[in-house]
Structures are given as structure tokens and as C-alpha cells.
Amino acid sequence: MSMSRRRLLTGVAGLSVAAHVFNSAASVAAQGEYLVGRGISDVTGPAAENGMMGYSLTQQKTTGIHMRCRARAYVVVDSSGRRVVFVTADLAAIFQSVHQGVLARLAKMYGALYTDQNVLLNATHTHSACGGDSHYALYNLAILGFQEQTFSSVVTGIVEAISKAHNDLEPGSMMIGRTELTDASVNRSRAAFERNPAEDRAQFPLAIDPAVTVLRFKQGGHDVGSISWFATHGTSMTGANRLISGDNKGYAAYAWEHDYAGVRYLDGVPGFVASFPQTNPGDMSPNLNLRPGSGPTENEFENTRIIGDRQFRAALRAFGSATEQVTGGVDSRLCYVDMSAVAVAGQYTPDGRPHSTCTAAIGVSMLAGSTEDGPGIPVPEGAKNPLVEALGGLDAPIPQALADAQAPKLVVLPTGAMRPYPWTPDVLPLQILRIGQLHLVAGPAEYTIVAGLRIRRTVAAELGVPLEHVLIQGYANAYSQYVTTPEEYDSQQYEGGSTLFGRYTLPAYQQEFAELAASLRTGTFPDQGPVPRDLSGSQLNFQTGVVFDDPAPFRNFGDVLTPPKSSYRRSERVSVVFVTGHPKNNLHRGGTFLEVQRLTGGQWIRHADDGDWATKYRWTRTLGATSTATITWDIPADTPVGTYRILHHGDWKNGLTGHITSLSGTSHTFTIS
């Protein structure tokens, strides 16, 4: 096997440490079927004045936190000592920059134990997490450039989650459960779906992918975790939202961990870790009425809760009825492919003739957006984006050869031919990860349900395994827009306009994944392929930082401007306003900007924080450098009666010295009766 440059550069000291850990784990695993470990960490970025990733709206900047975003990691070691890592993060995407950053940190910590070959990173695709962590310009345009704070939070949080899972390894077992969920998604691109052959459409009689697949983890005889795959977009929260949120899948994880399993995120090692990754949701929307923020209700927060709760309950059914024992080893294969230059054999194309992919480009329908989930990229007349201007503007020439190759797409932006470097990646990671009889086909894109079906069929046939033992794992290890079938591509709906490498993008993926599957089946290793670009030194940022903070005349940081009432009943809302500083001064990653405390036995005990569904932390710039923090708590119906208070934790920046100082504020007490 040809080794990547990163693996060749691993230090001798790191290798010796890794070998010791590896051999110790193998010895323990030999006593049973597997070692399993789980970990969870915070990947929340700046809670104010940071662009969100997903809707590409420049005006959608963070103004607080509804739910913190988290990375959930699982490590599985088989009896031979081979291991794999699976991570799902509450993010819009795993960008190639993050993949590179995480692997570099892991190499320093563990040597050759965890590499691009056996680590699979993926995202839930929430559209309410911080953006700016990509090294490719298209994904930073609305954020006005690369945001180091976001990047650092994401990379550090993912590495922490993996490290916790590594340290959590214990003898264990896994089982697979399955069910169907039909009221948490709808096909938002039905016209394109109907162009597919009848045999493909017959697999999805409701034009959705209802499959829920759950991997149930045990350590000894105790349930300790789950991975629940289901296809629906992370767009229950609309483009009008400004609060950080894990969207419906973030709520599903919270409902299982916090509400069902009693996990307290700030109180040590969690007893249960539940992740809700995607499969092939490219044309699946949670907005059941096919309008943003509409369906099942007309309230985006309630929609997020309901769609998340339905996923949680379906996953719990599959978890409870899981009887298929996971057996056999773990394994993985990864290679890098230049997806802009794949010669595709006729066996994978609709007409049986050879074709090729082409330089990446987006079409006019991509700019128009998905009317079911959100608007497209607005380009108002006369508006200026400093990042776009610095990169040379949007008026890039479109060669006739590229226009012909992308037909029938009407090309508006040749992202793969932009200067000084492409605005979207072309060298992309393709990976297949095996856990016993379950195979995860990890691709760096959003696959429609029929595109996913065709890849699964291709891989299952090559491996000689049942189709149900092959899952698409989208949003994995990098991001490169959508993948549609050639038939769907021809209709040039939003998804087709966002399929970067032309009409034969999907056949190219089928071919390359088939080769990867063949190497997994035969125990050989493919050529690693071209090395992805390292663009870390080519980043621009036009988003202003914090200059200084001012408490306003006659005020001190932490002062209460609006106190709570003296008493409340359950289901009422508590609201308190504090004088504060800018959240970018300290992200409080792994901590909280707020506490709801309850008086218990003469001591104040934290009852809720900014990672809870019932709380909201909102930051507002009131005038110049002055700002306020509004903390609300919607008192749950099962809240114990008693005496409570609200605390705010923040930080302020001195304009003369630049020094950052912590601040705190405490409300007066109130009762819940």
C-alpha cells in the first residue's frame, strides 16, 4: 500500500507509543469479540457575529445559542487488533480542512494508530452551526472568509471526542436493529425523482428513504451507545434563525442522551452516547409541507423538536428490537480521487458508453435555491462582498468546452476553474469502513436517495453481501455539494445544479467505490491517489473581530438589567437580561454561558445550562461596544418545585490593553410552584 505523506512523516516516538497502545488493546480484544469506546465533546463556535453554514445567507450570523453542537465518537477494535473510528458532528459539513486538521492532531497524539485510512468523520448537516472552517472559498463567501475560531473549535472538539472514545475502550459487543420512519421526511425534488427508471422508483414507493438502521453498543452487559442512520435534511430551523442549534438530529441525540439516559454534558463521562448521522438525504426535506419552517407545524422550533423526536423514537424501536449480532472483523479502505477527471467505463453509464467527469461548476438552479428548505445564494445588484472582490469577483470566463461538458446544466460559476485556486475541492476522499457485516460507504457529498441506492447496489454486488448490509454515509471526510443520478441531473433541479462534476458524477462514484470495495474484499490496498491541496496558508478573513467591550455609563459587567419575577409556574418562561461582553472573547467550549441553579440542601446546584433544549442564550449589541445577554428558560412541565436563580458567565475585552477578563452575573431568586 502506498502511504500518504502524513503517515510517512509520523515520528518515531509517536510510533512506539502507538504500538504499545495498539498491542495492549489487541490483547484485551482477544478475550472477547470487540473493544468498544465512546466519547463526546463540544464543537460549538462563536455564539455571536459569525456566519452560519448551510443557507449561504450573509445576514445569517449567530446571535446566541439554543443548543450546543457536539461531536460523538466511537472506536471499535476487533480481536486481531484492527480498529476503526466513527465520528458524527453537529455541523453542516465536514470540510477537507477539518479532515486534514483532525488527522494531523491525531498523528501527533497517537502516531500511526489513527489515520485517514481508519477514521471516518461525518456531519449531521445542521444549517444552524457556525461556518468559516473550510479552506475552499465557495463555502466561506457568506461568512466573509475563514474563521480560525470556528475551525479550532471543530477540530479540537472532534479530536477530544476521539480521545475520549479511545480512553473508554472496554470489552463489548454490537447488534444491528432496523425499522422504518415515514413521517420525518418528504421528497423535495419529486420531478427529478420521477425521471429515474421504474425499478429504482419501486424501491421508494413513497418517494422517500424510510430506512432507520441502528448500531447498538454494549460494554459488558450494559448499553452504552447507539448510532442511528436516517435520511432527512438538517433544515427544520430556517434561514431566519440566528441561534446555534444541532437542528432535528441534534435534538434526537439530546432526547436520547439527556432526557432518556440521564446524561449531563458538563458532569463527567456520559453513560450513553447517541449519534444520528445521515445516509443519502440529498432530496429529503424535514419540512413536510414543502415550505421552509412548515410541517408538521408552522413553528420552526417545534418542528425541530417533533422531527427530532420522531427520529429518536424510531431509533429507540430499532435499538430495542435489535437481534442481529455483529460478527467478524473491522476494516477500512480510503483513497483520494480527482473527481473532475474520472474516465467512466460504460458499465456504469446509462447508455453503456464511456464518458468522463469534468471541471466543477454550479448551475443557475443552485443559485435559485431549494424553495422547500431555503432560498438560494442572493446576489443583489450593486452589493459587494469583500471576499469575492479579493478573489477576483464572480465574472470568471466559462469555456465552451466546460459548458458543453456540463450540459444540460446552465453554468453560472466554474468553481473548479476559479483563481487563484479552485473554490471547491476536486481531489476527494472515498472510503469504505467495515464493522463486522455492516459496510459504510463514506462519500464527501449529499446523495439523493436513488443515487445512494445505485452506489449501495454496486458496492454490495462487488462485496457479495446483502444490500441491507451496505449504507451510504454522506457528508464524510470532505464536502463537494450534491450527487444526483444522470436522469435527475437532466432535470436541473436544485440538486442537479449543485452536482459539481457533470452528468456522470454518480457513475464515477459507482466505479471508484467498486474498485475500493474490490480491494476490501481481496485484502489488497489501492493506490492512495493524489494528495489533496493544503490551502491553510491561503486564507482570507473580512469578518471583524472584537475591538473592545463597554458596560455603558453607570453600569458594570454582569449587572442585571431585567430581573426575573418572584415566582413562576411550570411551562412559563423566565427571562433575565445581563450587561455582558462579546462571546468571541471566550467561546466557553465545553462550558456554558448560563446556568439555571436550584437551591438544594442549602447549596446551589446547576439544574440546566446553554446545552439544554429549554434554555436560550441571546446576545445583542445595543450601542457600539455595549451589549446584553438575554437568558430565557422555558420551565419544563416536570421541573421540581423549589427556589431557583439564573447565572450568566461571560468575558469582556479591555480597549487599552486588549486583556480579556471573565465576568459573571446572578439574578435574584425566584420560586417555581
N, C-alpha and C positions, 0 to 999 in steps of 0.2 A: 504494500500500500504506500502510495506517495503521501508524505506527511506535509501538513500545512506549515507555512513559515512560522506561525505562532508556536506550534508544537515543537519544532526543531530548536527554537530559542529557549525552551524551558531549562531552567537552571539545574545543575547537578544536585544542589541541596534540596530543591523542591522535589526532584525525582525521588530522592531517598526517603523523604517524609511521606510522599505519596505511596511508595512501595510498602512502607511499614503499615500505613492505614489500610491499604488495599489487601494485604495478606491477612491482617487481623480480621477484617470484615469477612473475607472469604472463609476463614476458619470457623467463624460463628455461623455463617450462612450454611456451611456444610452440615451443621447439626439439624437443619430443617430445610424447608423449601426456599425461603427467601429471608432477607433482611429488608425491612421497610422503615422509612423515616419520613416525617412530615415537618414542615416549617412554614411560618407565616411572618410577613414583615410589611411595613408601611412604605408605599411608593408615592404618597401624595406630594405634589409640587407646590409652588407658590399659591397661596389662597387669595391673592389679590393682584390685579393688573398683569395677569399672564394669560395669553390667548389659549383658548381651548382647542383641542384637536378633534376633528370629525366633520363639522359643518362648514369649515373654511370661511367663517364669518369674522372679519376683522374686529367687529364690535363685540363679539362674544368673548369677553375677558372675565376671569374669575373675580368674584366679589365675596367669596366665603366658602364654607364647607357645609354640605348636608351630610355626606358620608365619606369617610376617608377611603382612599383607594389602596388596595393591598395586593401583594404577590403571595401566591400559595405554591409551595414546592413539595415535591415527593421524590425520594430516592429509593430505588429498588435494586437490590443486589441478589443475584442468583447463586446457586450452590457452587458454581465454578469460579465465583468472584467477579464475574462481569456485572456492570452496573449501568443504570440509565437514570437520567434526571428529567423530570417533567415539571414545568412551571407555567401557571396561568396568572396573569396580572390584570388588574382592573385598569386597562389602558385602551386607547383607540387602536393602537398597533404596537407591535414590537419592531422598531426600526433597526436597520442594519447597524447603525451606530451603537445602539444598545446591545445588540448581539455581540459586536466586537468588544465593547466596553466590559460586559459581563465576563466574557471568556478571558480577557486579559487579567481581570482581577482574580478569577478562579485559578489561572495558571500560577499567579504569584502565591496563592494560598495553598494550592494542592498539587502543584506540578502537573503531571500528565494524567491525573486521576479523572478530572472533568474537562472535557474538550468539546469542540464543535461537533465531534462525532457522536457523543452520547448525551448531550444536553439539548433539550427541546424547550424553547421559550415561545409562549404564545400569549395573545391578548384577548380579553372578552369583547373588545370593540365598543366600550362605552364612549359616547360622544361628549362626555362631561368631565373628562380628565384634562390635566394640563398638557399643552403641546409645546413644541420647540425643541424636542430631543432628537430630531432627525438631522442627518448631515446632508440630506438632499433638499434642495430649495423649495420644490413644489409644496412640501409638507410643512414648510416654515413660513410661507408667504403671509398667511392670515395672522401669524404670531409675530410678524416683523423680525424674524431671524431666530438663530439658535439661542436657546435659553439654558445656560450652564446649570442653573439651579434645578430645573426640571430634569435634565439629563442625569445629574448627580443623584437626585432623589430616586430616580427609576433604577439606575444601575446599582446603587448601594442597597436599595431595598430588595432587589432580586437576588443579589449575592448573599445578603443576610438570610433570606428565606431558604436558599440552598444550603448555606452553612448550618442553619438550624435543623434542616432535614437530615443533613449529614451526621450531626451530633445526636440525632434522635434515633438512629438506626437500632432496631431490635428485631429478633426473630418474629416472623409474621407470615400472613397469608393474604390472598386476594380472591375475590369472587366477582363474577360479572352478572349484572342484572339488566333487564330490558323492559321497557314499556313504551307507550305512545302518548303524545300530548298534541291535541288538535285545536286548542283554543288559546295558544300563545304566539301564533304567527299567521301571516297571510301573505300570499304571493303578490308582491308589489309590481311585478313586471309580467303580468299574465299574457300579454300579447306576444312577448318574446318566448315565453314558455310554450305556448301553443304551436310554435313553429317546429318544435322538436318532433322526431318520429313517434308514432303511436306506442311503440314498445318502451320508449323512455317515459312517456307521459303516464303509461299504465302503472309504473312504479309509484306514482304520486297521484292517486285519484282525486285528492283534494287540492292538488297543485301546491302542496307544502310537503316538507320532510318532517313527519311527526316523530321520528325515532328518538328515543331517550335511551342512552347507554350509560350505565353506572359501573364504575370500578370500586368495589368495597374493600377497604383496607382493615386488617386486624393486626394487632401486636399481641402475641399470645392468644388469649381468648377474648380480647377486648376490641371493640370497634373504635378505630382512631382516625378514620378519614374516608373521603369519597371524592371521586372525580365524576362529574355528571355532564355528558356531552349532549347538546341540543342546539339546533339552528334557529336563531332569531336575532335580529339586529339590536344593538345597544342604543336605540333611539327612542325609548319611551320618554326620556327627558328631551325637550325640544331645543331648537337653536336660541330660544328666548331665555333659557336657563343660564344662570351665572354662578351657580353653586356647584362645587366639585361633588361628583357622585359616581358610584360604580354602576348606575343605571339598574336595569332589571336583574342582570346576573349578579351584580354586587349585592342587591337586596336578597336574592335567593341564597347566596353564601351567608349573609348576615342572619337570615331567618333560621338556617340550619345550625350555624355555629353558636350564635348568641342566644336566640330565643329557644331553640330546641335542645342544644347540647350544653348551654350554660357557659359558653366561652366569654371571658372578659379580656379584651385585647391588651389592656395595659397591666394585666396581673399575671405575668409569667407565662410558662409554656402552656399552650392551649391543649385541652383534652381531645379536641376533634378539629380537623381541618377539612373544609368542604369547598371545592372549586367547581366552577360552572363554565367550562370552556366552550368555544364554538366548534362547529363542524363546517358545513357549507351553507352559510346564511346569505349568500350574495343577493338573492332576490326574496329573502324572507324579512318581513317587517313585523314589529310588535304592535303597530298602530292598526288595529283590527278594522277600523272604519276607513282606512287608506287616506287619512289626513294626519298631519303632524299633531301629536298630543290628543288624538281622538281614538277611543276604543281601548278598553271597554267603557271608559267614562270620558268626560271632557276635561279632566284634571290630570296634568302630566305626573304629578307626584303620586296620585292614587293609581294611575295606570302603571307606573313603575313598580309600585308595591304589588298590584294584582298580577301582572305578568311575571314578576319575580316569584311571587308566592306559588303560582301555578307550576313554575319550573321546580321549585323546591318540593312541592307535594308529589309531583310526578317522579322526581328523583328518589324521594323517600319510599315511594311504592316499589320502584325498581330495586332499591337498596334492600328493602325488607324481604323481597321475594327472590333475591339473588341466590341461585343454586349452582351455577356453573363455576366450578373451581378453576382458578388459573393454574396451569401447569406448564412446565417447560422453562427454558432459559429466557434471559433477556438479551437483546442485541440491538444494534443500530447501524445505519449507514447514512452518510451525508456526502454530497458532492456539490460543487458550485458550477452553475451553467450560465453561459451568456445567452439569456433568453431572447435577445434581439437578433441572434444569428444561428438559429437551430434549423438544420435541414431535416424536414419531417418526412419519414417514409410513408408510402401510400397506404400501408395497412392501418394507419391511424387517421387518415383524412376521409371526409365524406365521399369524395369522388374516386378514391382509390389511387390517386396520382400523387407523386411527391410535391411538396410545397415547402415554404420556409417562413419563419417569422421575420420581423423587420424592426427597424429602429422605433423606439417607444414614442407614442403620440396620443394625445387625448382629443376627443371629438366634441362637436358643438353640443351634443346631448348631455355630455358630462358637465359642461358649464351650466346647462339648464337645470340640472339637479334632479333629485328624486322627489316628485311632488307629494309622495306618500310619507316621506320621512323628513324632508327638509329642502330648502332652496339650494340652488347651485351656487357657484362662485360668482358673486356680484362684481361687475366691472363697470361702475358708474362713470359716465362721461366726465372727463376732467379730473377724476380722482387720481391721487398719486400715492404709490406705495414705495417708501424709500428703499426697501429691499429689492423690489422689482427694478427700480431705477438703477440701483447699484450694480445689478446683474445684467444690465443692458436692455431692459424693457421686454415687452411681450411680442414685439414685432419681428420675431425670428422668421427667416425665409423657410418656406415649405417646398422642398424639391419635388418635382413632378413624380420622380420615381417613388418617393415616400408616399405621396398622395395616392398613387396607383396601388402600392403595396398594402395600404391601409383601407382601401375601398371595401365596402361602401361607406366607411366612416368619412365624415367631412372633418378633416383635421383642422384644428384651430391652434394647437400648440405642440410642436415636435419636441417633447420633453427630453427625449434621448439624444437630441442634437443641439441642445442649448449650450451656450458658452458662459463662463469659462469652463464649466463642467456640466454634464447632464443633470437635469433637475429631478430625474427619477432613476433608480438603480436599474442596471441591466444584468450584472453578474449576481445571481441569486442563489441562496442555499436551498437545496432539495433534500429531504430527509425522510427515512422510514425508521420508526422506532418500534421495536417488538417487546411486549410484556407478555410472556407466555404465548397463548394463542391469539392475543389481540395485537393487531398491527395498526399503527398510527402513521398515516401518510401526511407528512407535515409540509405544507406549502406556504409561500410568502404572499398570499393574496386572499381575496374574497371570492369564493367559488359559488356559482349558482348551484341549485340542488341537482340539476341534470349534469352539469359539468362535474360535480363531485361524484355522482353515480358512475359516470364513464371512467373516471380515474380509479375508483374503487374496483370496478369490474376488471380493468386492465391489470391492476396490482394483484387482485385475488386470483385471476387466471394464471399469472406468472408464478405466484407462490403456491398455487394449488390448494387454496384454503377457501372455506365458505365466505360468501360476500359479507355476512354479518360480522366476521372477524376482522374486517378492514374498515377503518374510519378515516375520513378526511379530517385533518387538524389544520384549520385555516389560521391566518394571521400569525404564522410561525416563522421566527428567526429573521424576518425582514418583511418589508411591505412594498407591494407593487400594484396597487389598485385591484381591478376585478379580473375574473376569468369566466367567460361565457362559452357556450357551445358555438360552433360556426353558424348554426341555424339562428341562434339567439343574437349573435353578433350582427347578422344581416339586417335585423330589425332596428338596430342602433337606438335602443332604449338607453337609459342612463348607464346600465351595466355594460352594454356593448360599447358605448362611447368611452368608457373607462377601462376597457380591455386594451392594455398598452401595446402589445406586440403584434396586433393584427388578427385577422380572421383565424389563423391557425395556432393561436396561443394555446388553446386546450389540447389539440393533438400533439403539440410539442411537449406539454407536461405529461401526457399519457406515455409518450415514447421514452422520455427521460426517467420517469418513475418506473417504467417497466425494466429498464436497464438496472436501476438501483435495486429493484425487487429481485432481479436475477442474481445480483451479487450477494444479496442477503440469503437467498435460497441455496446458493452453491458454496457459501462461506468464503467467497473471494472479496476483494476490495476494489472499487472502481478508482479510476484516476480522479484525484481531488479536484481537478478543474482549475480555471483561472482564479487568481486571488482577488477578492473584492477590493475596491478602492478604499483607501484610508483618507477621508476628507476632513479629519479633525482639525487640521491646520488651515482650513479654507472657509471658516465660518464667519458670518456677519450677524450683528445684532443691532436693531434700531429701536428696541423697546427700552425706554428709560428706566433706570433703577431708582433707588431711594436716595434723595438728596439729604433730607433731614426730617425730623418729626417735631411738631409743636403742640403742646397741650391746650393752647389758646389762653387768653388772659384770665387770670384768677382761677385757673384750673390746674390740676395735677394729673399725671398719667395714672390711670386706674380709678379715677373718680367715677361715681355712679351718677349719670345724668338722668336716667329714668329708672326709678326703683320698682321692685315688684309690689303687688298688692300684699296685704297682710295674710290673706287666706285664699285658697282655691279649692275647687272640686276636681275630681278626676275628669279627664277629657277636655279640660280648659287649657288655655295657653298662658304660660309665664313668659314675660318679655322684660329684659333688662338691658339698658344701654350704658356703655362704659366709654371713658376717654381712653384712647389707645394709640399705638404706633403702627407702622406698616408691617403687615405679615411677612414681607420679604426679608425683614431684619432677622428673622428666625422662623424657619418653617415648622418647627415643633414636630418634625418627622419622628414617629414613634412615641409621640406625646399627645398633647391636646391644647387647644386654645380656650377650652371651657371645662368646667366641672359643675355638675349638679350634685351637691353634697347633702347627705341626710344625717341628722343627729341621732346616733345610736350608742347607747350605753355611755353617754357623756362625751363621745368623740364624734368628730365629723368624718364621715366615710363617703368616698366617691360613689355616687349612685349611677351617674351617666356622664358621658363625655362627647367630644365632637365626632366620634366614630359611630354614634348611635343614631338610629332612624328617627327618634323622637326629637332630636335637637337640631338646631340650625345656628351656624355662626356666620353673621353677615358683617362685612367691613365696608365702611362708607367714608370717602374723602369729603369732608364738609367744607373746607376752605383752605386752599394752599396746602400747607403741611399738616393741618389738623385733620383728625379722623376719629371715627367712633366704631365701636364693636357692639352690634346688637345680637344678643343671645336669646333665643327662644327655646322653650321646652313645651311640647305638646304632651301633657301629662297622660301616660298610658292608663288604660282602664284598670290594670292590675297593680298600679303603684301603691305601695304600703302607705297608710296614713302616717302622719308624723310631721316633724319640723325639718325644713329644707333651707338651703341658700344657694346662690349662684356665684361661682368664681370665674374670673377671666384672667388668663395668662397671656401676656404679650411682651413686646420689646420695642424700644424707641431708639432712634439714632440721633446723636448729637451733631448739630450742623457745623460746629467749630472743629471738633476733634475727630469726628467720624466714629466715635466709640458707640457701641450698642449696649444698652442696659436693659435688663429684664424689668417688667412691671407686672403688677397684679392688682386686681380689684375684687372686692367682696360685697355682695348685696346684703341688705338686712334679711333677717329670717322671715319665713312665711310657713304657713301650715297647709297641709292637704288633708281634707276631711271627707 
